[in-house]
């Protein structure tokens, strides 16, 4: 049996038994910062408030994961949080401080989950794209006409039995499949054809949904088979917490999508017992850092 297969089997057994782990009802989720377009001495990176609100709405405490820190600083933070969210944005998934930090936390999460810990990772939009690169080691994205548009989802055959969607009410799944209530703000996508042609992605991720710009069918939601790693090319947080663009859906069902997605990921973080030594002072210092971004 290959090393990958052994790793996959061990991780899958850990995922299957996650409900047997002691719950942590005060999960702390990190949100990765990224470079600003015009950095200034006291303003070199940012985290959009909607991601913080997204996680807090489901009961998580949120701390920033700053860019351009040392490996030891990242390891210390990793051991003090219960999961991490890679947000959307406009920086490079190859060379930015965002990309470098994302790689470190991705590798730490793979290691932790492989030894029986439970550390979830979520990527939204740019974060989704980052995950495809970290897993495949290749830039596999294609240009699509998906910047500023709301779309419905096309569910795969096994999506409703997925970890992500199995707790969704049928009314909400039907709305996601029939109404344009997922906001897309990306120019790059992982087409279904490219996903199917790449063995690393096929072995690691299950495609839960696809979407289309009218020409290209692309992967819009995925989850890893053997690890608590999830990605949405669309923005679940915007429906409830962003109001600046006319194409962001705010219908009652669109708002419910936000809360069900947030609840799912924060609940994943509640199975993480990585932080046993976190103190209130760590949370306080991190929250102050978030306020000063």
C-alpha positions, 0 to 999 in steps of 0.5 A, spaced: 500 500 500 502 506 498 504 512 503 498 516 500 493 510 501 496 509 508 495 516 510 488 517 507 486 511 510 488 513 517 485 520 516 479 517 514 478 513 520 480 520 524 474 523 520 469 517 521 470 518 529 470 525 530 463 525 533 467 521 538 472 526 540 470 531 546 467 537 544 470 544 545 464 549 545 468 555 545 472 554 538 477 559 536 478 560 528 484 563 525 482 568 519 488 569 514 490 576 513 493 578 506 497 584 503 493 591 502 493 594 495 497 600 497 501 598 503 502 604 508 507 603 515 501 602 519 496 598 514 500 593 510 495 587 511 487 586 512 482 582 514 475 583 511 470 584 517 465 579 513 469 573 515 469 575 522 462 576 522 461 570 519 464 565 524 462 569 530 455 568 528 456 561 529 459 562 536 466 562 534 472 566 537 476 569 531 483 571 531 487 574 525 493 570 522 498 575 520 502 575 514 510 575 514 511 571 521 516 566 522 515 558 522 515 558 530 510 564 530 505 560 526 506 553 529 505 557 536 498 560 533 497 553 530 497 550 537 492 555 540 486 555 535 481 550 532 481 551 525 483 556 519 479 560 514 483 562 508 478 568 505 477 571 498 482 577 496 486 579 490 493 577 492 498 571 488 496 564 490 504 563 489 508 568 492 504 573 497 505 573 504 498 570 504 500 564 500 506 562 504 502 562 510 497 558 507 502 553 505 505 553 512 498 552 516 495 547 510 502 542 512 501 543 519 493 541 518 495 535 514 500 533 519 495 534 525 489 530 522 494 525 520 496 523 527 489 523 530 488 531 531 482 534 528 484 541 525 479 544 519 481 548 514 476 552 509 478 556 503 473 561 500 474 564 493 482 566 493 482 561 499 479 555 494 484 557 489 489 556 494 487 550 496 487 547 489 495 549 488 497 547 495 494 540 493 496 539 486 502 543 486 500 546 480 497 552 477 491 549 474 486 555 474 482 558 468 479 564 466 472 565 467 466 570 466 464 570 474 466 576 477 460 579 480 455 574 479 450 570 483 449 563 480 445 557 482 449 550 484 449 544 480 449 538 486 453 532 484 450 525 486 454 524 492 453 531 495 447 531 499 451 525 503 457 530 504 459 532 511 458 539 509 451 539 506 448 533 509 445 537 515 442 542 510 434 542 510 431 540 503 428 547 502 435 550 502 438 545 498 433 546 493 434 553 493 441 553 492 440 548 486 434 553 483 436 560 485 442 564 484 444 565 491 451 564 491 455 570 490 461 569 485 467 574 485 472 571 481 476 571 474 479 564 475 476 557 476 478 550 477 474 547 471 471 540 472 475 538 466 481 540 469 479 537 476 478 530 472 484 530 469 489 531 475 490 525 479 492 529 485 485 533 486 481 527 484 484 523 489 484 528 495 477 532 493 470 530 492 466 535 488 460 537 491 457 542 486 459 545 480 457 552 477 457 555 470 459 562 467 455 559 460 461 556 457 465 553 462 463 548 468 467 549 474 468 546 481 464 551 486 464 547 492 469 541 494 471 537 501 477 533 502 475 525 502 480 524 508 481 531 511 476 536 514 478 541 508 473 545 505 473 550 499 467 554 496 469 558 490 463 562 492 462 567 498 457 564 503 459 570 508 457 576 503 449 574 503 448 576 510 454 581 511 456 585 505 451 590 502 456 594 497 454 590 490 447 590 487 448 582 485 449 580 492 443 576 494 439 578 500 433 574 500 431 570 506 434 563 503 440 566 501 441 569 508 440 562 511 445 559 506 450 564 510 448 561 517 448 554 515 455 554 512 458 558 518 455 553 523 458 547 519 465 550 519 464 552 526 462 546 528 468 542 525 472 547 529 468 544 535 471 537 534 478 540 535 482 539 541 488 542 539 488 548 544 488 545 551 493 551 553 490 557 550 489 563 555 484 569 555 490 573 554 492 570 547 485 571 545 485 578 548 492 580 544 489 576 538 483 580 538 487 587 539 491 585 533 485 584 529 482 591 531 489 594 529 489 591 522 
